[in-house]
Amino acid sequence: WFKIDKNLITREMLGRYNKMSEELNIPFTLAKPEIIEQRIVAPLVSAKRNACIGDFLASIALSGLVGEMLTVLVWEINSKERKNKKGTLLKDRKILDTNFDKIQQSLRINIIEAFDYIDPSEAEIFRRLANTRNKILHKWTDSYSRNEIEKMAIDCFSYAAILVKKIIQLELANSSSVKINPKVLSYIKSK
């Protein structure tokens, strides 16, 4: 799983893995559409792996990517609800003058919160993830110790994992079936 020689795996790496495993345990992935696997599931798994082996900046960047892709997913799964007074579906360009995925993350978070696609507690987690990511990856003058960066990597992963759980709502219903957010399921079926 670590994708490194087993002789290089340390007790410290295993400790981080155990700590991070408390937040998210998806024993399977969504096969279709591939974009969910490529943009959310695989980067989240890679963020965890990178943090475990000590590549904290890569983990922070990947966790931030997951947050950004989740805002786009939330927008996409709610697209059928955006209608004008006549009941006609609105196109993104009519609302935003651009595509949703082209605007900055802070604005995406504000928009999906304003449309009530996420609740204030979810919006706060999105903001913590984005702010922590930006603080470590986009501030030239700030510097942090390795321990501070490690904590930020674990925090970013935790925020991303919590958001994946809240938005996708993927869980075992019983021994033979799974439950998933109905809007995500509808999105998957439409692709």
Disulfide bonds with the S-S distance in Angstrom:
none
